[in-house]
Amino acid sequence: MGIFNRLAQLIKSNLNDLISKSEDPEKMLNQVVLDMNNQLVEAKKQVAASIADEKRLAKQVEQEQANASEWERRAMMALRAGNEALAKEALNRKKEHDQLATTFKDQWQKQKDAVDKLKNALRMLNDKIEEAKRKKNVLIARKKRAEAQQAIQATMSGLKDQSAFETFDRMSQKIDQMEAEAEAGEELAEEYSGDTLASQFNKLEKTAGADSELEALKRKMGLAPAEPEPARQDVVARVEAHPEPRASTQSEQDELAAALEELEVEHERDQKKMGR
């Protein structure tokens, strides 16, 4: 018998554990609030019925008091008519209605006290339900925040696995290797295909262009001497290319000086025009 009891206890504990794990706090809170609202509706119905009973008793008290007043009026009427016996019967009937009025009034007072207590209890129940609704929203918000934190922690735990980052680095290295191989293949294609002589001159022209641009930038920044004037440079170049013999005549030297002076005047005139 003890074995069956322990087995039943084990099954019950396992079922409770499964139920506890399957419970969704948000759904449970919504269901609890819904049940509370249903209980509030039933409580309102009961309080309404009690209020109706109170009003019915109050009307009965008024009715018995009215009946007693009516029989008293009849007793007075019988006395005016000189019929005392009839007046006594009317007073006896009035007494019965007075007693009923007293009984109903006592019941009404008790019912009124009970209704007041029920109203207070209903008000407290309504306040509790409203408080539960507010707490429910707070609890649901906390639950969602906890779920978000759990999801973040799970994601972070997954990122702790270095295999993903190792794969990322390996793929990056593989792409670098592919790019290097592609550049090497392009360089080999340029070196060993087509007109190699033309390729060499193209490289030379690119290098010369870069050198001339660098030299122009240096002159612009004042880091290199200014470029010689074109006209004077041509004359100097012609003179240096074809130097006059030492035995040149005085007239030839005068002509050369005059030519240089004329070129200088033209150059200054051009400079003035550019300055305008």
Secondary structure as UniProt FT lines:
FT   HELIX           2..22
FT   HELIX           25..80
FT   TURN            81..82
FT   HELIX           84..159
FT   HELIX           162..192
FT   HELIX           196..221
FT   HELIX           230..241
FT   TURN            246..247
FT   HELIX           250..275
//
